Amino acid sequence: MDRGKREVILDEIEYWRENRLLPGHYCDFLMNLYDVDQERSDKKVLSMNSLQQGNIRTWLFTFIVVCFICLTILYFATFPFLVQLVCIPLFTALCYTGGIRLRTRNALASSFLLAIGSLLMLGLGIFLIREQGMDERVFTTLLILVCAIIWCILGYIISSPVLLYIGFGAFVLLYAGFFAQVQPKASWLMLQGLWLPISLLLMWFCWLVHHRGKKMAAVYFTSSLGVWFMPEIDEVFLRGQMPEAFALFCMVKVALICIILFVLRKKWIAWVAA
């Protein structure tokens, strides 16, 4: 078989793997069958198989990336202010560019780079705010808000679950912190009213985007389930309150969500299952 036909077949196998049209071990078998020169395997610098097999390029790449990140964090404080200001978007852009370029060829490496870029943007931004003596409460809140907007928009555009999860987590943190300041003594019932509409909104988004892709719908679905239990997390960890019937309330909410998921199982499984 000529090279062109093999490339077409290999691309089709990759498509089957990414969209879960065939089990992973079947795709591996077909890839090994048609990728006689192991070209596709060599292109994947970072993958679970290459890590397990002790691929030198993979471990060397991981070592270089980890050392680069550690050195940047350790010596970041010694950089001049303008250099620090340029380094943050530069490092973030490099990680995001690599993550976007690899998202169709190597999901693990793509997620790793996108997560590292996001952590660098937020972490170095907070460090810069403290180093310059800015009002941490105001500027850190603005930084998290800007980062959350960027993560959610970019995550939606490139269909990245990692960025969407990080973005949703940042918005949840801001939302919880805001109402912890406004209503520090909020009752259990009030917390339900603050969080459950957000959970329902995310579930509606799940239905809205499931035609675009099961992966995106699954992100909204799992985020909705997580926010469903945020009133209890908010009450215990952020406000330090625990009602006498707290365990009973939790059991009721778990039972309620299980009943809802069981009754609507044909709906939501069709939305998120590939």
Secondary structure, 3 states (H helix, E strand, C coil): CCHHHHHHHHHHHHHHHHCCCCCHHHHHHHHHHHCCCCHHHHHCCCCHHHHHCCCHHHHHHHHHHHHHHHHHHHHHHHCCHHHHHHHHHHHHHHHHHHHHHHCCCCHHHHHHHHHHHHHHHHHHHHHHHHHCCCCHHHHHHHHHHHHHHHHHHHHHHHCCHHHHHHHHHHHHHHHHHHHHHHCCCCCHHHHHHHHHHHHHHHHHHHHHHCCCCHHHHHHHHHHHHHHHCHHHHHHHHHCCCCCCCHHHHHHHHHHHHHHHHHHCHHHHHHHHCC
